[in-house]
Amino acid sequence: MDAPGRIVRNQVDFIMVNKRFRNAVKYAKTYPGADVNTDHSLLVMGLHVKLKRARAPTTDKVNLRLLKAQDTERKVSDQLNSSLRALEAEDVDTTWDRFKDALNSAAVEHLGEPSQHRQEWMTEEIIKLMGERRSKQKRSPAYRALQTRIRAKIRAAKEEWFTSQCTEMERLCELHDDFNLHKKLREMTGTGRRNVPSVIVNSFGNVAVTKEEKFAVWEEYVRELFGDHRPDIVLSSREDREGPAILREEVAHAIKTAKCGKAVGPDRVSMELLKLLDEGSLTQLTRLLNRIYDTGELPEEWLNSVFVTLPKKPNARKYSVSIEQLV
């Protein structure tokens, strides 16, 4: 029992916090009058932690817009075509991997990585001036002169970009192209974006919480959507299983008529790079396609795909597939 004038309090309760998160501690205090069955005082601590979002590792990206320069286009074309001429015929997977690596390596070397997220009106000249400004000391006359010049360039670039967008919308309005007109308007205003659903339920109505449960839901959906229950066709002779060989002219025509500016797949091979193939490289590609056609053996990478969910209804939680929707 404490004597008068000699009151002792023992501090025996602690909350351990990692040194990394010590700045996140807002307060720590005790509640002596808390109604708990213990002779210790209730210890409470307030902690505010904001964790970063985990991002998947990104692959090397290229700026395909640099191909508009004839000198850059010639360098990329020369390198990838010289690499493809020396391509030796091996098994399907190895041949495709080397063909793909020849395209991507030439693109990464000469096209480089595109700039990080920036405004659409931003120009290369402004970015170059910003890089020059970083080398100057702040508040110096040279820094202030570059700052004034950059602001003038930004105002001019914005004015030119908005003028071009308005001209494009006026052209679409004259053509009565309402679809692309509203699409362009939504891009400029940033409206019309739908929220991605945060939850999804399985066929039993239960919410899928873990990653494995969500994979199972989408696996069931894809199996139901693309399931083929038709009987197998039995070919009577070898002639029924063979057809005419793929011609180099057919491959060249398919590449020439294909549209550019499309998203690439897991192999990162873009149509802009395929359009740079010369006759020798087209022959190599045609030989690879004919081997795949004759043997029926596809590269392993062609069997993989990226599944991107595009909800048709906002806040949809359950998928629905019917025969009427597929016909």
HELIX and SHEET records of a PDB file:
HELIX    1   1 LYS A   19  ALA A   24  5                                   6    
HELIX    2   2 LEU A   64  LYS A   68  5                                   5    
HELIX    3   3 GLN A   70  ARG A   85  1                                  16    
HELIX    4   4 VAL A   92  LEU A  111  1                                  20    
HELIX    5   5 GLU A  124  ARG A  134  1                                  11    
HELIX    6   6 PRO A  141  GLU A  174  1                                  34    
HELIX    7   7 ASP A  178  THR A  189  1                                  12    
HELIX    8   8 LYS A  211  PHE A  226  1                                  16    
HELIX    9   9 ARG A  238  ARG A  241  1                                   4    
HELIX   10  10 ARG A  248  THR A  257  1                                  10    
HELIX   11  11 MET A  271  LEU A  274  1                                   4    
HELIX   12  12 GLU A  279  THR A  295  1                                  17    
HELIX   13  13 GLU A  300  LEU A  303  5                                   4    
HELIX   14  14 ILE A  323  LEU A  326  1                                   4    
SHEET    1   A 2 VAL A  25  TYR A  31  0                                        
SHEET    2   A 2 LEU A  42  LEU A  47 -1                                        
END                                                                             
